[in-house]
Amino acid sequence: MEKDKKLWGGRFKEGVSDICQDISESISFDSALYEQDIKASMAHVSMLEKQKIISSVIAEKINKGLLQIKHEIKNNEMEFKAELEDIHMHIEKRLIEIVGEEGKFLHTGRSRNDQVAVDTHLFLKENILKHKTDLKKLLWTVLNLAEKHKKDLWAGYTHTQIAQPVLLGHYLMAYFWMFHRDLNLLEFSLDESDCSPLGAAALGGANYPINREFTAQELGFKKVYQNSMDAVSNRDYQMSYHFFAARLFIHISRFCEDIILYNSVEFSYIKLGDRVTTGSSIMPQKKNPDIAELLRGKSARVIGNLQSLLINLKGLPLTYNRDLQEDKVYLMDTIKQVSLGIGGIIEILNHVTFFPDRVRENLRRGFSQATDIADYLVSNYNVSFRNAHEMTGRMVLFCENKKITLDEITHEDILTVWGNEWNSFQLSGDLLKLESCIERKQGTGSTSYKELEIQIQAAKKLLM
């Protein structure tokens, strides 16, 4: 074979132009698939031998050559060239150089269409399994932190305004359940990736007595695609993964937004350690939550990769189209960002200090016991909730004007606000105690001490 002749160049008189070659190449990113490509090729060769499509002698030579190529690439001994387009062509051309004419039997009964599909299935499946391990580590980190702070006060917000007292452990468990749903979605993505397209060839199947179930078993897939056209054109498994990643990063971004706000001087609910913060080039006092900000920013990047794939697929006719070459750019970037995102949020949580006393101060200033007062009037004085709501609102307005908190209000103040007919009203200290507000909460999943403990134990069982 001529040195620069394409493996597919039999019907061409001229080579492609330089600019077309630059557009066409994918080796700059799909070289990352070399291990999966060699693994799939060796399984394919074993199948060809088993089915007596090639001889044992040829199969042995090809497999030895593939192992040598794997060693060469791993040790940076292979030069990647744009004119060879992709990782598949690099490996096949090098194989022919090593073993001679026998190397040309490698591509029997397959196409680059099913070859790239099986490589990306393997690559994604392997990385999903790594993500599972990382996500479980994140879940344990959040769960252990929640258990450590299960009795500490925290502020619940709506509209970024103080709403009600909650437990810090309860707040952290809200993120536990978000990330646990992400784990469930990742499992679904794994199932969709666990399907072998190898043997579908270009689109209609192979003209040889191949055994697709054999190669699927060799490669660790639990099933094969039931339609060869679907096998080479399907990217749903990648869409599912990208949606998992986008949703995960939305959760990470929301968590980071909280962290950034609560770390500010104005809130001072938490303090981030040196290992997850950076300084300013001009302001010596600064200690910036850059890692949380970067993770928040990466959510846009991951969501963009999902959108890019969706737009790429939107108008594609069956079956394989070269547009699909771009899918690996989105996929490989998102895989990297997911690993960074999970690892980054774990690192932040391992270097954060909480200040519940500061939270307590803001709960008092924000009149967070108001709902409990209204509910107390309903339960003990036969007042409708709407009237109780109005009465409590007047009490809050009085405190606001007088610049006091609800737990500083006196009996005389109450008579001023509600009238003398409420002379018998007993405003007990326990009613306005923040811990009592938490303990009064009822129902599955509430922020009471009892329900939080049940929640933590249930979460542990899920992870065991």
C-alpha positions as CSV (number, residue, x, y, z in Angstrom):
1,M,0.0,0.0,0.0
2,E,1.3,3.5,-0.9
3,K,2.4,5.5,2.1
4,D,-0.2,8.2,2.0
5,K,-3.0,6.3,0.3
6,K,-6.3,6.1,2.2
7,L,-7.6,2.7,3.3
8,W,-10.8,3.6,1.5
9,G,-9.1,5.2,-1.5
10,G,-9.6,2.6,-4.2
11,R,-12.2,4.6,-6.2
12,F,-10.5,8.0,-5.9
13,K,-8.1,9.6,-8.4
14,E,-7.1,12.5,-6.1
15,G,-6.6,13.0,-2.4
16,V,-8.7,15.4,-0.4
17,S,-7.5,19.0,-0.1
18,D,-5.7,20.3,3.0
19,I,-8.7,22.2,4.3
20,C,-11.0,19.2,3.8
21,Q,-8.5,17.0,5.6
22,D,-8.5,19.4,8.5
23,I,-12.3,19.4,8.6
24,S,-12.4,15.6,8.3
25,E,-9.9,14.6,10.9
26,S,-11.0,13.4,14.4
27,I,-7.7,11.9,15.7
28,S,-7.2,15.1,17.7
29,F,-9.9,13.9,20.1
30,D,-10.8,10.3,19.3
31,S,-7.3,9.1,20.0
32,A,-8.7,8.8,23.6
33,L,-10.6,5.8,22.3
34,Y,-7.5,3.7,21.4
35,E,-8.0,1.1,24.3
36,Q,-11.7,0.6,23.5
37,D,-10.9,0.4,19.7
38,I,-8.3,-2.3,20.3
39,K,-10.4,-4.2,22.8
40,A,-13.3,-4.3,20.3
41,S,-11.0,-5.3,17.5
42,M,-9.6,-8.2,19.4
43,A,-13.2,-9.4,20.3
44,H,-14.1,-9.0,16.6
45,V,-11.1,-11.1,15.5
46,S,-11.9,-13.8,18.1
47,M,-15.4,-14.0,16.6
48,L,-14.1,-14.2,13.1
49,E,-11.8,-17.0,14.1
50,K,-14.6,-18.8,16.0
51,Q,-16.9,-18.5,13.0
52,K,-14.1,-19.8,10.7
53,I,-14.2,-16.6,8.7
54,I,-10.4,-16.2,9.2
55,S,-7.8,-18.7,10.2
56,S,-6.3,-19.1,13.6
57,V,-2.9,-18.2,12.3
58,I,-4.2,-14.8,10.9
59,A,-6.2,-14.2,14.1
60,E,-3.1,-14.8,16.3
61,K,-1.0,-12.5,14.2
62,I,-3.6,-9.7,14.3
63,N,-4.1,-9.9,18.0
64,K,-0.3,-9.8,18.7
65,G,-0.1,-6.8,16.4
66,L,-3.0,-5.1,18.2
67,L,-1.3,-5.6,21.6
68,Q,1.9,-4.1,20.2
69,I,0.0,-1.1,19.0
70,K,-1.7,-0.7,22.4
71,H,1.8,-0.7,24.0
72,E,3.1,1.9,21.5
73,I,0.2,4.3,21.9
74,K,0.3,3.9,25.7
75,N,4.0,4.8,25.7
76,N,3.5,7.8,23.2
77,E,5.4,5.9,20.5
78,M,2.8,6.4,17.8
79,E,2.7,9.6,15.8
80,F,-0.9,10.7,15.1
81,K,-1.5,12.3,11.7
82,A,-4.5,14.2,10.4
83,E,-4.3,12.5,7.0
84,L,-5.1,9.2,8.7
85,E,-8.3,10.8,10.0
86,D,-9.2,8.8,13.1
87,I,-8.1,6.3,15.6
88,H,-9.5,3.4,13.6
89,M,-7.4,4.2,10.6
90,H,-4.3,4.8,12.6
91,I,-4.6,1.4,14.3
92,E,-5.4,-0.5,11.1
93,K,-2.7,1.1,9.1
94,R,-0.1,0.4,11.8
95,L,-1.3,-3.2,12.1
96,I,-0.7,-3.7,8.4
97,E,2.8,-2.3,8.8
98,I,3.5,-4.8,11.6
99,V,1.9,-8.0,10.4
100,G,1.7,-7.4,6.6
101,E,-1.1,-8.5,4.4
102,E,-2.8,-10.5,7.2
103,G,-3.6,-7.2,8.9
104,K,-6.0,-6.4,6.1
105,F,-8.4,-9.1,7.3
106,L,-9.1,-7.1,10.5
107,H,-11.9,-5.1,9.0
108,T,-13.8,-8.1,7.6
109,G,-17.5,-8.0,8.5
110,R,-17.5,-4.6,10.1
111,S,-17.5,-0.9,9.2
112,R,-16.2,2.2,10.8
113,N,-19.9,3.0,11.5
114,D,-20.3,0.1,14.0
115,Q,-16.7,0.4,15.0
116,V,-17.0,4.0,16.3
117,A,-20.4,3.1,17.9
118,V,-19.0,0.2,19.9
119,D,-15.9,2.3,20.9
120,T,-18.1,5.1,22.3
121,H,-20.5,2.6,24.0
122,L,-17.5,1.1,25.8
123,F,-15.9,4.4,26.6
124,L,-19.1,5.8,28.1
125,K,-19.9,2.7,30.0
126,E,-16.5,2.6,31.6
127,N,-16.8,6.2,32.6
128,I,-20.3,5.8,33.9
129,L,-19.0,3.1,36.3
130,K,-16.4,5.6,37.5
131,H,-19.1,8.2,38.0
132,K,-21.1,5.8,40.1
133,T,-18.2,5.3,42.5
134,D,-17.6,9.1,42.7
135,L,-21.3,9.9,43.1
136,K,-21.6,7.4,46.0
137,K,-18.6,9.1,47.6
138,L,-20.4,12.4,47.3
139,L,-23.6,11.0,48.8
140,W,-21.7,9.6,51.8
141,T,-19.9,13.0,52.2
142,V,-23.3,14.9,52.3
143,L,-24.9,12.2,54.5
144,N,-22.1,12.2,57.0
145,L,-22.1,16.0,57.2
146,A,-25.9,16.0,57.7
147,E,-25.6,13.5,60.5
148,K,-22.8,15.6,62.1
149,H,-25.0,18.7,62.0
150,K,-28.4,17.0,62.7
151,K,-29.1,19.2,65.7
152,D,-27.7,22.5,64.5
153,L,-30.1,25.3,63.4
154,W,-30.3,26.5,59.8
155,A,-32.4,29.0,58.0
156,G,-34.9,27.9,55.4
157,Y,-35.5,30.5,52.6
158,T,-38.1,31.3,50.1
159,H,-37.6,34.2,47.6
160,T,-34.1,34.6,49.3
161,Q,-35.9,35.8,52.4
162,I,-35.9,34.2,55.8
163,A,-38.8,31.7,55.9
164,Q,-38.7,29.2,58.7
165,P,-36.1,27.5,61.0
166,V,-34.9,24.2,59.8
167,L,-32.1,21.9,60.9
168,L,-28.8,22.1,59.1
169,G,-28.8,18.4,58.6
170,H,-32.2,18.7,57.0
171,Y,-30.9,21.3,54.6
172,L,-28.0,19.1,53.6
173,M,-30.2,16.1,53.1
174,A,-32.2,18.1,50.5
175,Y,-29.1,18.0,48.4
176,F,-28.5,14.3,49.2
177,W,-31.8,13.4,47.6
178,M,-31.0,15.6,44.6
179,F,-27.7,13.8,44.0
180,H,-29.4,10.4,44.7
181,R,-31.8,11.0,41.9
182,D,-28.8,11.8,39.7
183,L,-27.4,8.4,40.7
184,N,-30.7,6.8,39.6
185,L,-30.6,8.6,36.3
186,L,-27.0,7.5,35.8
187,E,-28.1,3.9,36.3
188,F,-30.6,4.4,33.5
189,S,-27.9,5.9,31.3
190,L,-25.7,2.9,32.0
191,D,-28.4,0.5,31.0
192,E,-28.8,2.3,27.6
193,S,-25.0,2.2,27.1
194,D,-24.9,-1.5,27.8
195,C,-25.8,-2.6,24.3
196,S,-23.4,-3.8,21.6
197,P,-23.7,-2.3,18.0
198,L,-20.7,-4.3,16.8
199,G,-21.6,-6.4,13.7
200,A,-24.2,-4.0,12.4
201,A,-21.4,-3.1,9.9
202,A,-22.3,-0.1,7.7
203,L,-26.0,-0.3,8.4
204,G,-27.5,-3.5,7.1
205,G,-25.4,-6.1,8.8
206,A,-22.4,-8.2,7.6
207,N,-22.2,-10.5,4.6
208,Y,-20.5,-13.2,6.7
209,P,-21.8,-15.7,9.3
210,I,-20.9,-13.4,12.2
211,N,-21.9,-13.9,15.9
212,R,-22.9,-10.6,17.4
213,E,-23.9,-12.2,20.7
214,F,-20.3,-13.6,21.1
215,T,-18.6,-10.2,20.6
216,A,-21.1,-8.6,23.0
217,Q,-20.3,-11.2,25.6
218,E,-16.6,-10.8,25.0
219,L,-16.9,-7.0,25.5
220,G,-19.1,-7.3,28.6
221,F,-22.3,-6.0,27.0
222,K,-25.6,-7.5,28.3
223,K,-27.4,-7.3,25.0
224,V,-27.1,-6.4,21.3
225,Y,-29.0,-3.9,19.2
226,Q,-32.0,-5.6,17.5
227,N,-31.8,-3.4,14.4
228,S,-28.6,-2.8,12.5
229,M,-29.7,0.6,11.2
230,D,-30.6,1.7,14.7
231,A,-27.2,0.4,16.0
232,V,-25.1,2.6,13.8
233,S,-27.2,5.8,14.0
234,N,-28.4,5.7,17.6
235,R,-27.1,8.4,20.0
236,D,-29.9,8.2,22.5
237,Y,-27.5,6.6,25.0
238,Q,-25.4,9.7,24.8
239,M,-28.5,12.0,25.1
240,S,-29.4,10.2,28.3
241,Y,-25.9,10.7,29.6
242,H,-25.8,14.3,28.7
243,F,-29.1,14.9,30.4
244,F,-27.8,13.2,33.5
245,A,-24.8,15.4,33.4
246,A,-26.8,18.6,32.8
247,R,-29.2,17.8,35.7
248,L,-26.3,16.9,38.0
249,F,-24.6,20.2,37.2
250,I,-27.8,22.1,37.9
251,H,-27.8,20.6,41.3
252,I,-24.1,21.3,41.8
253,S,-24.6,24.8,40.6
254,R,-27.5,25.4,43.0
255,F,-25.4,24.1,45.9
256,C,-22.5,26.3,44.9
257,E,-24.8,29.3,44.7
258,D,-25.8,28.7,48.3
259,I,-22.1,28.2,49.3
260,I,-21.1,31.4,47.6
261,L,-23.9,33.4,49.3
262,Y,-23.5,31.9,52.7
263,N,-19.7,32.4,52.6
264,S,-20.1,36.2,52.1
265,V,-19.5,38.6,54.9
266,E,-23.1,39.6,54.8
267,F,-24.3,36.1,55.6
268,S,-21.2,34.6,57.3
269,Y,-23.1,31.3,57.7
270,I,-20.1,29.3,56.5
271,K,-16.3,29.7,56.0
272,L,-14.5,28.0,53.2
273,G,-11.0,26.7,53.9
274,D,-7.8,27.7,52.1
275,R,-7.7,24.6,50.0
276,V,-10.9,25.5,48.1
277,T,-10.5,29.3,47.9
278,T,-8.1,31.7,46.1
279,G,-6.8,35.2,46.6
280,S,-6.9,38.5,44.7
281,S,-4.0,39.9,42.6
282,I,-4.7,43.4,44.0
283,M,-6.7,43.1,47.2
284,P,-4.7,41.4,50.0
285,Q,-7.8,40.7,52.2
286,K,-9.7,38.7,49.6
287,K,-10.5,35.0,50.0
288,N,-12.6,34.2,47.0
289,P,-14.9,31.1,46.5
290,D,-13.5,30.6,43.1
291,I,-13.9,26.8,43.0
292,A,-17.6,27.1,43.7
293,E,-17.9,29.8,41.1
294,L,-16.1,27.7,38.5
295,L,-18.3,24.7,39.2
296,R,-21.3,27.0,38.9
297,G,-19.9,28.2,35.6
298,K,-19.2,24.7,34.3
299,S,-22.9,24.0,34.4
300,A,-23.3,26.2,31.4
301,R,-20.7,24.3,29.5
302,V,-22.3,20.9,30.3
303,I,-25.8,22.1,29.4
304,G,-24.3,23.5,26.2
305,N,-22.9,20.1,25.3
306,L,-26.4,18.6,25.7
307,Q,-27.9,21.3,23.5
308,S,-25.2,20.7,20.9
309,L,-25.9,17.0,20.6
310,L,-29.7,17.6,20.5
311,I,-29.2,20.1,17.6
312,N,-26.8,17.9,15.8
313,L,-29.3,15.0,15.9
314,K,-32.4,17.0,15.2
315,G,-32.5,16.8,11.4
316,L,-30.3,13.7,10.6
317,P,-31.8,11.1,8.3
318,L,-31.0,7.5,8.9
319,T,-28.4,6.1,9.2
320,Y,-24.9,7.2,9.8
321,N,-23.9,10.7,8.8
322,R,-20.5,12.3,9.3
323,D,-22.2,15.0,11.5
324,L,-22.1,12.4,14.2
325,Q,-18.3,12.6,14.4
326,E,-18.8,15.7,16.5
327,D,-20.6,13.8,19.2
328,K,-17.3,12.7,20.7
329,V,-16.2,16.3,21.3
330,Y,-19.3,16.9,23.5
331,L,-19.1,13.5,25.1
332,M,-15.5,13.6,26.2
333,D,-15.7,17.1,27.5
334,T,-18.8,16.4,29.5
335,I,-17.3,13.2,31.0
336,K,-14.3,15.3,32.1
337,Q,-16.5,18.0,33.6
338,V,-18.6,15.5,35.5
339,S,-15.5,14.0,37.1
340,L,-14.3,17.5,38.1
341,G,-17.7,18.6,39.3
342,I,-18.3,15.7,41.6
343,G,-14.7,15.8,42.9
344,G,-14.9,19.5,43.4
345,I,-18.1,19.6,45.4
346,I,-16.7,16.8,47.6
347,E,-13.5,18.8,48.2
348,I,-15.6,21.9,49.1
349,L,-17.7,20.0,51.6
350,N,-14.6,18.6,53.2
351,H,-13.3,22.1,53.8
352,V,-16.3,24.1,55.0
353,T,-17.1,25.3,58.6
354,F,-20.6,26.1,59.6
355,F,-21.7,28.9,62.0
356,P,-25.2,28.0,63.4
357,D,-25.1,30.9,65.9
358,R,-24.9,33.4,63.1
359,V,-27.9,31.6,61.5
360,R,-29.8,31.8,64.8
361,E,-29.2,35.5,64.9
362,N,-30.7,35.9,61.4
363,L,-33.7,33.6,62.2
364,R,-34.6,35.9,65.0
365,R,-34.1,39.1,62.9
366,G,-36.2,37.6,60.1
367,F,-39.2,36.8,62.4
368,S,-39.0,33.1,61.4
369,Q,-41.3,32.0,64.3
370,A,-44.3,33.8,62.7
371,T,-45.9,30.8,61.1
372,D,-45.8,29.0,64.5
373,I,-47.6,31.9,66.2
374,A,-50.3,31.8,63.5
375,D,-50.7,28.0,63.9
376,Y,-50.8,28.3,67.7
377,L,-53.7,30.7,67.4
378,V,-55.5,28.3,65.2
379,S,-54.9,25.3,67.4
380,N,-55.5,26.9,70.8
381,Y,-57.9,29.8,70.3
382,N,-60.2,28.6,67.5
383,V,-59.0,31.4,65.2
384,S,-59.3,30.7,61.4
385,F,-55.9,30.5,59.8
386,R,-56.6,33.6,57.6
387,N,-57.4,35.7,60.7
388,A,-54.4,34.2,62.5
389,H,-52.2,35.1,59.6
390,E,-53.4,38.7,59.6
391,M,-53.0,39.0,63.4
392,T,-49.4,37.6,63.3
393,G,-48.6,39.9,60.4
394,R,-49.6,42.9,62.5
395,M,-47.4,41.6,65.3
396,V,-44.4,41.3,62.9
397,L,-45.0,44.9,61.6
398,F,-45.1,46.1,65.2
399,C,-41.8,44.4,66.0
400,E,-40.2,45.8,62.8
401,N,-41.2,49.3,63.7
402,K,-40.0,48.9,67.2
403,K,-36.8,47.2,66.1
404,I,-37.3,44.2,68.3
405,T,-37.6,40.5,67.5
406,L,-40.6,38.3,68.1
407,D,-39.1,36.7,71.1
408,E,-38.6,40.2,72.7
409,I,-42.3,41.2,72.5
410,T,-44.1,41.7,75.8
411,H,-47.7,41.1,76.9
412,E,-48.3,44.8,76.8
413,D,-47.1,44.9,73.2
414,I,-49.6,42.2,72.3
415,L,-52.5,44.1,73.8
416,T,-51.3,47.2,71.9
417,V,-51.4,45.2,68.6
418,W,-54.4,43.0,69.1
419,G,-56.5,44.8,71.8
420,N,-57.5,44.2,75.4
421,E,-59.7,41.2,74.6
422,W,-56.5,39.2,74.3
423,N,-55.5,39.9,77.9
424,S,-55.7,36.2,78.6
425,F,-53.3,35.3,75.8
426,Q,-50.2,33.6,77.1
427,L,-47.2,34.0,74.9
428,S,-44.9,31.3,76.4
429,G,-41.2,31.4,75.8
430,D,-41.4,27.8,74.4
431,L,-43.7,29.0,71.6
432,L,-41.1,31.3,70.2
433,K,-38.0,29.1,70.9
434,L,-36.4,28.3,67.5
435,E,-35.8,24.6,68.5
436,S,-39.5,24.3,69.4
437,C,-40.5,25.5,66.0
438,I,-38.5,22.7,64.5
439,E,-39.8,20.1,67.0
440,R,-43.5,21.0,66.2
441,K,-43.0,20.0,62.5
442,Q,-44.9,16.8,61.6
443,G,-45.2,14.4,58.8
444,T,-42.8,12.3,56.8
445,G,-39.8,14.3,55.6
446,S,-40.3,17.3,57.9
447,T,-37.5,19.0,59.6
448,S,-38.2,17.7,63.1
449,Y,-35.4,16.0,65.0
450,K,-37.3,12.7,64.8
451,E,-38.1,12.8,61.1
452,L,-34.5,13.9,60.2
453,E,-33.1,10.9,62.0
454,I,-35.5,8.6,60.1
455,Q,-34.5,10.3,56.9
456,I,-30.7,9.8,57.6
457,Q,-31.2,6.1,58.5
458,A,-33.2,5.5,55.3
459,A,-30.5,7.2,53.3
460,K,-27.9,5.0,54.8
461,K,-29.8,1.8,53.9
462,L,-30.0,3.0,50.3
463,L,-26.2,3.4,50.1
464,M,-25.3,0.2,52.0
